[in-house]
Amino acid sequence: MLAEIITIGDEILIGQIIDTNSVFISKELNKIGVQVYQITSIQDDRFHILEALANARKRVDIVVLTGGLGPTKDDITKVTLCDFFEDTLIENKEVLKHVKELYKKFTNQPPLPENLNQALVPSRATVLKNNFGTAPGMWMEQENTVYISLPGIPFEMKNLMKLKVLPKIIEKFDCPFIYHKTLLTIGKGESEIVKIIRQWADALPSNIKLAYLPSLGRVRLRLSSKGFKESKVKQKVDEQMDQLHQLLIDIAVGYENETNLVDQIAQLFNASKKTLSVSESCTGGKIVEMITTEPGISSFFRGSLVAYATDTKTSVLGINKNIIDKFSVVSKEVAESMAIASNKVFKTDYAIATTGNAGPSKGETDDDLGTVHIAIASPKGVVSKKFNFGQPRERVILKATYKALEMLQKEILKN
């Protein structure tokens, strides 16, 4: 069962907003066994919409459109759908009543004629009530293809997808079960992993697909399969994933949607009853941001300091200025001093510290752009490593963040 998502709106194409709707729709369709074949973004333009609809009909069973259902003149999706289906707009009394009730409930003014026009829908459409807005969803069919038109406002679209669209798709189509399982790894690049698992990957059954999903500092490996017997599909994928996990046991940090590196670190801290602080320079708070996205970290995380300026390192953390003058602010000695000082300031057992030159200019150091020193202070002392993460700046910060967390995990396990 194949679907295509068509997002309509100039604001997407000029980069004014990010298309999060397609991500959500893809995930929800996948859960019920519908594979998204293509995602297309087009202008609020009659010709482009008609062309996209005609092309989608040739390749998929379900077409989901978002956007272009507002009350203004540039929202032309409904009118263009009428052109495509050789249909006309009619007033839907239930939608009209809903629009009036919304205005009565949330405003002190009656709806404008443009707002009342939200009740105009193609005569052949099945209306999908939008509980959170004035623009209804619409379900239309032609030959063997289903067309679903949804508002572009994310929270309105999500409500319609979950409550209206997905149940109707499940009722109409006999969809296979699609199963993905993704292994999270950290510490090795994609090319290194390919060498390690090549023999296993070459022997994968033809109905199980392997995908490499690299990003800065980590690589995700996804196994996918589908079939009409859920238990059998899961069993086959899980068997292969167990083999993959053993091959990458040294760098595997768990499975997506089940655990991640921060979650594993949290478990180690909670088990040991130890505490953590962070003092960052070149990473600018990124480490703390990543840590604090996880719930429950207050049980072990005590606080942080972004000691960006040199005088902050000396005045707040108490780093000896002679060390900075002798070794430079970007150095092993300063990173280690920051980590030790962080434990003292926050009264913690473990501390992460970073100092480096993220770029694009060298600033107060002569070190190469991308140079970062990361230190971990623990009850048994302090360790540090020097890295060069290259450029651009965003790459340096993100890679340094992942590497710092990886080093922290290793130190906890050693102690």
N, C-alpha and C positions, 0 to 999 in steps of 0.2 A: 504494500500500500504506500503510494508516494504522494507527497504534498509539496506545494510551492508557496512560499510566503512573498507577498508583494507589499512593500511599504511605500506609501504615497506621501510625498511632501518635499517641497524645495528645502525646508529647514534641515533635512537629513543630508541632502546632497551638497549643501554649502558648508556643512560641518557645524551648524548652529546647535544641533542636538545630537546625541549619540543614540543609535537605533538599539535600544534595549528590548523593544517589543519582540523582535525576531528571535532573540536569545530565549526569552521566556516561552514563546510559542513553540519553538523547536523542542525545548526540553519537555513541555507538556505533551506534545504530539508523540514524542519518542516513548514516553511512559506508557502510552496505550497502543504501541506497535505501529505507529505511522512514521515512516522515514521521510525526512525533509530532503528533497532532491535538489532544490535550488532556492536561494533568497535573492530577490530582485528589488532594488530601490529605484523609484522613478519620480519624475516631476508631477506637480498638480497640472497635468496637461492631458486633454481628451485623447489625442492621438497616441500618446505614450501608454495611457491606461488601456486603451483598446488593443494596442499591439501586444502589451504584456499579457492581457487576458487570453488573447488568441494563441500566443506562443505557449502559455502554460497549459492550455487545454490539450495540446499535442503530447504532453509528456507526463502529466500527473493526474491523480484521481481527485485530489482535494486542492483547492486554491484558497488561501487565506489572505485577505487584504486588510491592511490597517491604515487609517488616516483618511483625510478628505471628506469627513462626514459632518463638519462643523456648519454653522449657520451663515458663514460669509460667502461672498461670491467666488472666492478662490477654492472653495470646497466643492468639487464637481464630481465626486465619486458616484453618488446616487444617479445623477443625470446620465453619466457615462455608462453606468450599468444598464440603464434603460435602453441606451443606444445599442449596447452589445447584445442584449436579450430581445431587442425589438419590443420593448415594453413601455409602459407609461407610469408616471407617479400618481398615486392615489392617497388620500388622507386616511390614516389609520386612527380610529377613534380612541383606542387604548393608549397609543403613544401620545396623542393630543392631550388626553386627560392627565397622563403622567407628567408631561411638560408643565401644564398649568399647576399641578399639585406641587412640583418642585419649586416653582417661582413663588407660590403662596407660602411655602414652608421656609424658604431661605432668603427671600428678598421682600422688600416693601413695595415693589413696583410690578405691574403686569408684564407678561412677556411681550417682546416686540414681535411684529409680523415675521421677522427672520427666524426668531426662536420657535414660533408656532410651525414654521415650515419644516422643522425637524420631524413632524408627524407625517410628512410626505415620504412614502416608500414605494418602490416598484410593486406593481399589483401582483406579480408572481412570487414575491418574496415572503418567506416565513419570518415574521418579526421575532427577534430575540430581545426581551426586555432588559434595558440597561438600568439597573437599580441605582447607579451612582452618577448618571448624567442624562442629558436630553437626547443624545443621538442613539437610536436603537441599533443593535446588531441585526444583520440580515443573512438569511440562508436561502440560496437559490440553487436550482439544479438544471442542467442542460445535458441531454444525452446521458453519458456516464460520468459526468464530472460535477462535483459539488463546489459551489462558490460561497465563501463566507466573508462578509464584510463587517469589520469591527472598527470602533473608534480608535484614534491614535493615542488618546490619553491613557497612559499605562495602567492606572488603577481601574479605569473603566473596562479596558480591554481584558485585564486579568480576571475580573469578576465574570465577564461574559464567557471567557474561555472555560473557566472551571465549572460554572454553574449551568451553562447552556450548550456550548459548542462540543466539549468533550463527551458528555452523555449522548448527544445526538450522533456523533461519529461512531461511538461504540455500538449504538443501537443499529446503525445502518450497515456498517462494514464488519467483516470477519477479519480482524487484524491479527498478525502474528505477534508473538512476544519478542521484544528486543531487549537485549541485556548487554550492558557495558560494565566493565570493572577496570578501575584505573589504579595502577601502582605509582606511588609518589617516591621519587628518588632525589638525593641531594649529594653533591660532592664529585660527580663525574659528568662529563659532557656527553652529548648524543653520540658522537663518533666512537668514544671509548665504550659506551654501552653496546653499540652495534657489534663491536668485536667480541665482547663477552658472550652475547646471546645469539650470535649468528647461527650456530648449528641448531639450537632449539627453535629459532624463528623459521628456519628453512623447513623444519619438520612439522610446523603447525598444520592442523587439519584445514582444508580449503574453506570450510564454513566458519572459521574463526579468523577475524582480521586483527592485525596488530597495527597500532598507530603510535608514532613518537610525537610527543607534544612538549618540545623544549621551550624553556623561558630562562631568563637570567637567574643563574644559581641553582636551577633544578630541572629535572626532566620527568615528565609524566608518561607512562606507558599504558595505553588503553587496549584492552581486548574486547572485541564486540562479536556478537552472534545473534541469530534470530531463528525462531521456529514456533510451531504451534503448541509444543509441549514445554511449558515453562520449566518444570523440574529438570528435564533432560538438558535444555539449553544452559541453565545455570550450572549443572553438574559438570558439563564438558568445559565450560569457560573457567570454572573454579579450579578444575584439575590442572589446566594449563597455567593458570595464574600462580598456583602453588609452586610449580616448577620454575616459573620466572622469578618468583620471590626468592627461592633458594639460590638461584644463579646470581642475584643482586643483593644478597642478604646484608652485605657490608654497607650498602648505600640506601637500602629501602627504609622508608620512614612511615609506611602504612598505606592505607587505601583512601582514595578520595571519597569524601562524604562520610568517612568513618573516623579518620584521624589525620593529623598533620604534625609537622615538626614541633610547633609550639605546644600542641596538645601533649605530645610525648614528653617534652621538657617539663610541662606542668605536672604530669604524673610522677616524674622522677623527683621533683621538688616536694610534692605532697607526701610522697612515700618516705623521703629522708628528713622531712620537717625542717629543711634549710630555706634560706631566703635569698632574694636576688635584687640587685640594683644595676643601673646602667648609667654610664657617663659617655656621651657621644660628642664627637666633634664633626668630622666630615660627613657622617651619616645623618646628621641634622634631626634626629628624633625618629628616624625610620624604624629602628630596632624596637623602640618602645611602641610605636604605632602598631607594628606587627604583633607584638606580645599582647597588647591590650585589646586587640580585636577578639580574643578568646575569652569566653565567660569563665569566672571563677579564679582568675589569676591573682586576685587580692589576697588569697591564702598564702602566697609566697613572695609576691612582687612588692617591694617597699617604695620605690621611687626612682627618679631619673634626673639627670642634668644634661642639658645641651650646652657644653662648654665650648662654644664656637670660637670666641675670641681668645687670644693668648692670655690677656689679663684676667679673663674669667677662670682659666685653668689655674692661675697662680692665686687669685684672690679668694675664689670660692672653694676650689678643690684643694688648694694649698700646695700645688706643685712647685717645687723649688725652681726659681728662675735660672739658677746656675745650670740645671739639667737642660732646660730649654736652650740656653745660650750655647752650651757645649755640644749638644747632640742635634739641635733643631726641633721645632715644634712637631714636625712629622718624623717620628723616630720610635724605635722599640722602647727606649728608656722612658719617653713621655707616655706612651700607651700603657706601659706597665705601671707607672706612677699614678696614672689616672684610675686604673682599675683598683689598685690598692687604696687610693684615697676614697674612691666611691664606697668601698666596704666600710671605711671608717665613718664617712659622712652619714651614710644611711643605716649603719649598724647591721650590715648584711653578711652572709656567708660567702656568696658568690657575686662577682661583678663583671660586666662586660665593659670594655672601653675601646673606642676607635679614634684614631687620628690619622689624617691623610690629606691628599691633594686631589679632590674630586674634579677640579677644573671648572671652567675652561682656561683660567689663568693660574699661574703658579702661586700667587699670593706671597706668604712669608717664608716660603721654602724653595730650595733649589731642586727638590726631588722631582722625578718625572711625573707628568700628569697621570693620574690613575693609581698612584702609590698609596697604599693604605696599610697601617699597622693595627692589628687587632690583638687585644690582650684579655685574658680571662684570669681573674684572681679567685682563688678557692682557699679552703681551710689549709691546704697543703702547700700553698705558694702561688706564684703567678707564672703563666706561660704566655708567649706572644708569637705572632707570625707576621711576616711582611709579604704583601701581595702587590701585584700590579694588574688592575682590572681594566686597563685601557681607557677608552673614551666611547661614548660621551658621558657626561656627568651622571645622567640617570642610571646608566649601566653600572658605574662605579658604586653608587649608593646602594642599589639593589643587590648587587653581587656581594658587597661587603656585609650587608645585613644578613643575607642567608649564610655566608661563611661564618659570621660571628655566632649565630645560633647553632650552627653545626659544631663549632669548636666548643661552645658551652655544653652541648649534649655530651660530647666525648669526655670532657673534664668531669662532669657529674658521674658518668659511668665508671670512670677510673677511680673516683674517690668513694 
